[in-house]
Amino acid sequence: MPTVVLLATVLGCNAAKRPNILFIAVDDLRPELGCYGSEIAITPNIDKLAADGLLFNRAYCQEPICGPSRASLMCGARPDTIGVVENHAHFRELNPNIVTLSQHFIANGYEAAEVGKIFHSAKFADQEFSWSREPAKTNLPKPVTYALPENRAIVAANQKRLAAKYGAENIKGTGIVQGPAYECADVPDTTYRDGRNAQIAIDTIKEMLQNQDKPFFMGMGFYKPHLSFIAPKKYWDLYEREKIPLSNQPDAPMHGSAMGLHPSFEMRVRHGVPKDGKPFSPEQSRTYKHAYLACVSYIDAQIGMVIEALEEAGARDNTVIILWGDHGWHLGDMGIWGKATNYEIATRVPLMIWTPDMPKGSRGKTTEALVELVDMYPTLCELAGLEKPGHLEGTSFAPLLKNPSGKWKKAAFTQFPNPALREWAANPLSPFMRETFFGPLILEIENKIKQQQGGKWDRDLFENHLMGYAMRTERYRFIAWKDTQHPDAEPLFVELYDHKTDPTETKNVAEQQPELVADLLIQLSTGWKGALPNGAEAK
């Protein structure tokens, strides 16, 4: 019997009754969860899923920003391969014939629906190819961004002010029109879109289950805890504010790259957040972290309701549930707030999977294997007994469901262009950003880069062609900052962090380890194919 079919049969997913797939995405969710050891996060539903499934402790995204991360994992290929390294790039325009994960399941007899955020936004939802039906209709009122009138008034005033200066069409989609960074309003869950979408997802699952001839692929994408941090008051009330710990690493890595960190542009553009480069006060930081945690608990509750509805419908026993975050997030770590860096805190993501017939010895286990989000596509194909498309650049981690402690990849790979001189969408800094908020701050950042890089400084190079390529091995995080115009040239700068002695990456030790740096550069050049598990194929 072929390996794929054998493994699928072992896991109760044979071709005669292919499993449903519940594909749960959570935006901007770092592993700040009880099941990952968080001492503060209240996430009982996600913890329950992990306690009966397999949790991946070292899972990494391919780029720590929404658009490229999601395009990569849904296409099963890496950012450079599909040409999507910033939020404004459209994977389908660049790769007209690529077959996405859900599209492949549709081609193999599945019904597929998306509720919420799976791809980056509605513009990139790929409705024509990646989804076979619309979500269920609902009578629930339309959701609001802000429930409090005073916050809606702030947004309207900012919109009017900036439109008068630049023109309404010119500022559309730039991200410079923002309200407050958080909201705590005593409203029902369905007031905001994630609560409303959870109910729509439940109704959609019920509708799809009525079609007994087709299994379903349900993409359930939650927007929070993405900024702005908005959640109903009852989730704020779960936490004792004064007991919320702040980051114990407020400083940038010693001897780190001057372009490795950004000045929290995504947070600072919010109304009421300081626009200069000064650190936030402890009071501000605690408020922002409280808000983030409230959003995490809000989403946890919605996930619990969706899984409960699946159980009540009698469908869980034939459904694979996989839950993932698209990238990590700095909550004051290294002195910044946001995603979009090549460090561990922004690239490590929560990932867990539950299958109906996982071996008992694997349930509730945590694997330390290095895995990547791009691996989900081949994994789900294998679990469903589907042939894997030839373009995939990930490795199925289905074998880890049987042997969580087995030897696995030698490295995981992430990339991000110059965070210091890019907006949070990974595009070069726009005139709007320079003129409206951050002109002096950007000049300050440029001067730091010039001081470190000396004669290597060139504005066009550093804004438009600099890419940080990060590699996470068993022991090290290695980052090479390269000119993409000359990919074979020596890096402009390298960073090396030893996780055995420095797990929070406080000190770049590249200068002290030249021989190791040379070896890691060679390993980085072999790429993901050179890091495959022994005996594994490229997909």
N, C-alpha and C positions, 0 to 999 in steps of 0.2 A: 504493500500500500504506500503511495507517495507520502512524503513527510508532512506536507501541508494538510492533507486529508486526515492522516493519522493524528496529528496534534489537535485538529479541530474536533475529531471524534472524542479524544481523551477529555477535552474541555466541554463536551456536551453540545458542540456546535456543528453537527454534521450537515451535509448538503440537503438532506431530506427535510430538515427543519432549521433553516438558517436563523441565526439570532437577530433580534432587533438590536439596534445600537442607540443608546442614549449618550449623546456627545455633549458634555457640559463644559462650556468655556466661561472663565471669569476674568474680566479685564483688570489689569494692573494688580493682580493678587500675588503678593509674595508669600512665601511659606510662613505667614503669620497666622498659624492655625494650631489648635490644641494638639492635633495628631503629629505636628512637626515640633512639638516641645514648647510652643509659646506658653508662657506663664500667665498671660493676660487675655488672649483672644478667646471669646466664647463662641464656639463653633460645633455644637453637639451633633448636628446632622452630617457634616463632612467627616467629623471624627468617627461617627458610626459606620460610614461607608468605608473608611480606611481600616477600621477594626475588623471588617469582614472581607477585605480585599487585599490588594498588594499596593503598598506605598513606595514610591521612588524618592529616595532621600537626596539623590544627586541627579536631578533632571535639569536640562538647560535649553533655553530658547536659542534660535539661530540669529536673532537680532532683537535687542531689548526695546522694541517699540511696536505699537499695535499692527500697523499695516504690513510691514515686511515679515514679522513673526507669523501672522495669520496666513499670509499668502504662501509662505514657505511650507508651513505644516499642511495646509490644505492642498497644495500642489505636490507635496512630497519631494521638493527640491529646495536647494539652498539659495539664499538671497542673490549671490552673484550669478548663479546659474539662470535664474528667472529674471534678473535685472531689476528686482524690487528691493531697493535699499532705503527708500523714504516713503512716507505715507501717500505722497501724491502720485506715485507710479502705479499704473493699473496692470496687474498681472495678465489679464486676458488680452489687453491690447498688445502687450509685449510677447505673449505666448498664445496665439490664437487657438492652437490645436491641443493645448495641454489638457489632460483629464484630471480634474480635481477628485479629491477623496469621495465626496458625496456623489459626484457625477459617475464615478466608477461603480458605486453601489447601485445607482439607478440603472446603469447598463446591465447589471447582474440581477435585475428583478426586484429591486427595493423601491419603496416609496420614500422620498426624502423631503423633509420640511425644515425650514429655518425660522426660529423665533428669536428675536433679539440680535445680538452681535456675534456672528461667526467670522465673516470677513470684516474688513476694517469699518465699513460704513455702507449705507444703502447704495451709494455710487458703485461700490465694488462687490455687491452682493452676488453677482453672477447668476441672477435668477433664471435666465434662459437655459443655462447648462447644469448648474449645480443643485437645483431643487426642482422636484417634480410636481409640487402642489403648493398652494397658498396655505398659510396658517388658518386655523379656525376663526370664524367671525366672533365678535364679542360685543356685548351691550355695555361694557364697562366704559365710564367716561374717559376721554382722552387724557393721557398723563400730562403732568406739568413738570417743568425743570425745577422751578422754585415754587413752593406752596405759599410762602409768606409774601404778602403784598409789598412790603418794604424792599424785599430782595428783587422782586419783579420790576419795581420802580428803578432800582439801581441799574439793572440791565438795560432798561429802556433809555435811561439818561446817558449811559455810556455809548449806546448805539447811536443816539442822536448826536452826541458830541463828536464822535469819530467820523460819522457819516458826513457831517457838515465840513469836516476838514479834508477828508479823502474821497468822499463819494460812497454811497451805499453799496454799489456794485463792486467797488475796488476793495472794500474791507470784508466782503462776503467770503467766508471760508478761511480767513487768515488767522482766526483764533484770538484776535486782539480785543474783541468785544466780550467781556466776561462779567459775571456777577461775583458775589462773595465766594470764598473757597469752600464754604460749608453751609449747611442749613440743618437745624433741628426743629422740626415742626410736628405737632401732635396730630398726625393724619394717618389714615389707613395705609396699609402696604401698597394698595393698588393706586394710590394717588400718583406715585412715581412709576416710571415705565418698567422697572424690573419686577415689581410686584404684579403689575398688570400683565406683563409678558409671561410670568409663571403660570397665571391662570389660563392664558391663551395656549401655552404649551400643553397644559393638562388637557384642555379640550381638544387640541390637535391630536394628541396621543390617542385619546378615546375614539376620535373619528378614524384614525388610521388603523386602529385595532378592529374596526368593523369590516375592514377589507382583509379577510382571512387568507387570501391568495398571495399577499405580499407582506414580507417583513418590512419594518420601518427603520429609517435612519433619521433620528430626531436631533437636529442641531439646536441646542438651547444655550444662547449666549447672554450672559449677564454683563451689564455696563459698569456697575459699581464693583469695587471701590475706586474706580477712575474718578479723577477730579471732574467737577467739584464734589466734595465729600458730602453727599446729601442722603439722609436716611431718616425714617420716622423716629420720633422722640423715644419710643419704647426701646429702641435698640441702643440709643445713647444711655438710657437709664440702666442698662445692664452693667455698666461700668462705674466704678468709684474713681472719679477723675484723678484724685490726688495719689492713687495707687498705680496710675499708668506710668511705667518707666520710660524715660527718654533714652535716646541712643547713648551708649557709653563710648562711642567712637566719633566725636564731632569734628575730627581733623582729617584733612586729606592725607593720603599715604606719603610718608617721608620719601623724598627723592622720586616721587611719582611723576607722571607726565603732566606738563602744564596744560595739555589739551585733553586730559583724561576725564576731567569733571566739568560740568556746566554749573552756572550760578543759579540753578533752580528757576529757569525761565518759565516753565509751565505753571509753577506755583505762583511766582511773583507777578505774572500777568493778571492774576485774579484781583478783583476789587478788594481794597483794604489790606493787601499784603505789601510789605515794604518793597520798593523798587530798586533800592541800592543793594550792594553786595554784602551788607552786614548780616551776621547770623540772626536767626529769629530768637526772641527771648524765650526763656523756659516756659513762660506762660503761653506764648503763642504756640510753641512746639507741642506742649501738652494738649492744647485745644485741637491742633491739626491731627495729632495721633489719635486722640479720642474720636474725632470725626471719622478717621480712616477705619478704626476698629468698629464703630457703629455700622458703617457700610458693610464690613465683612460679616458681621452678625446678621444684618438684614438679608444679605445674599444667602447665607447659610440657611436661614429660615425658608427662603423660597426653594432652595434645592431640596430641603426636607419634604416640602409639600409635593414637589414633582415626583420624587421617588416614592412617596407614600401613595400617590395616585396610581403610579405604575403597579404597585403591589395590590392595591384594591381592585385594579382591573384584571388581576390574575396574570399579568404579563412579565413580571420580574424574572420568573424562572426560565425565560427564554430571551433575556435581554442582557447585553454587555453594557456596563456603565463605565464610562471613562471621564474623568474630571481633570481639567488642566487650567493653568494660568498662562497667559501669553508672554509674560516676562515678570521680573521682579520690580522692586521699587525702593528707593532710598527714603527712609523716614527720619531724616536728619543724619543718617549714617554718612561718614566722610564729609559731613558738613553740608549736605545738599538734600533737597526734596525733589523727587522725581525718578523717572526711569532713565533710559538713554545713556548708560555707561557700559564699559566692557568689564566691570568688576563683578565679583561673585554676587553681591547684593542685588544687582539689576539683571543678572543673567540666569540665576537659579530660580526654578519655578516649582510650584506644587504640581504633582502628577500622581494620580492613583487610578487603579482599575479594579473592577469587580466583574467576575464572570460567574454564571450559574453553577458550574461544576469545576471550579478551581480545586486542585488538590487540597485536602484539609490542612496539610502541613504548610501550605503557603498562605492560608487565610490569616489576616492580621499581621503579616510579616512586613518588614521594611527591608528593601534591597538597597545596597550601597553601590550598585552598578551604575556606571556613567551612561545615561541615556539622553536622547535629544527629542525635542518636539517633532522633528521631521521623521522620527521613527514611528509615530502613531499610525500613519497611512499604511505601511506594510504590516504592522501589527494587527490592525483591524481586518485587513484583507485575510491574513492568515487565520485569525479566529473565526472568520465567517466562511472559510474554505474557498475564497476567491483567488483567482490568479492575480499576481502582482504586476502592474504595468512596468514596462522596461525602463521608464525614465526616473524611477524612484532613487533617491539618494539617502535614504534612511535604512535602518536595519530593524527588522521585526524583533521586538523584545518578548514575544510570546514564550520562548523557552524559559524566561525568568519566572513565569507563572508556575512552572514546575520546579524550578531550582533557583530561588531568589538569591542564593549566595554564589551562584556560578560565575566563573570568570567572564568578563564582558569587554566592552570597548576600552581601548587604551586612552582615548581622549574624546572630549566633546568640544564643538567649535561654535564660536559666536563672533559677530562682527558689528561694528558701528562706526560711522564716519565721525569726524572730529566733534565731540559733544560740546566743546567750549565755544565753537563758532557755528553751531547749528541750532535751529529751533527744535522743539521737542518732537516735531514731525520729521526730523532728520534732514530737512531742507536747509540750504544756506540761509543765514539771517536776512530777513527782508528789510526794506527801507522802513516799513511800518514799525518793526521792532526797534530799529535804531532811533527813529524819530519820536515815537510816542512814549517809550518807557526806558530803554536801556542803553542809550548812546554812550554815556560816560562809563557804564559798567562794561560794555563791550570793549572800549578802548583799554580799560584796565586789564581785561583778560588778554587782549592782544599783546600788551606790553609784557605780561608774564611769559607768554609763549616766545616772544622775541628774545627775552633775557635767557631763557633756557636753550633755545634753538640757534641763537646767534645767526651766522651766515646762511643757515638753512631756511630762514623765514622768507616766505613769499606768500602774499595774501591769496592769490589765485590758487596756489597749491594747497594751503592750509584750509581754505574755505570750501574748495570744490573737489579736491582730488585726494585728500588724506583719509585713509581708512585704517581703523584699528582692528586687527585680527587677533582674537583671543582664543587660547587653547587651554582647556582645563584637563589636566591629567590626574592620575590618582593622587599625586602629592602637590603639584604646582599649578598656578595660573600664570600663563605666559601671554604677553600682549606685544605684538609687533605693529608699530605705526608705519604704514607704507604709502608710498606715492603710487596710486593706481595707474598712473600714466606709464610707470616703469615698474611693473610688478616683480621683476627679477632683481631689481636693485636692492642694496642693503636697506634695512629699515631706517627711518629717520631717528627712531627712539625705540627702546625696548623696556619692558617691565617684567619683573619676575617676583612672584610671591610664593613663599613656602608655607603651604597649609599645615604642615606638620608642626611648625614652630610659630606660625603667624596666621591663624585661621581667619582673621578678619581683615587681612591684607593691609597692615599698617605701614609696611616698609618695603620698598622696592630694593631688592638685593641683586639686581642684574650685574652691577659693576663688580660685585664681590665673587660672582660665579661665571666668569667668561666661558669656560669650557662647557658648562651646563647650558648656557645661553646658546652656544654654537650647536649643541646637540638638539636643543628644542627648536631652533630655527629649521634644522633639517626635518625634524618630525612635523613641524607646522607645514613645511613645503609638501610633504606627502599627503596632507589633507585627510579628509574623512575616510578615504579608501585605505589609507595606511593605518587607520586606527580600528579597523573592523575586528570583531572577536575572531579568534582562531577558527577557521573552517566556515565562517559566515560568508554569505554572498553579499553583493553590494545592495541588495534590497531584501 
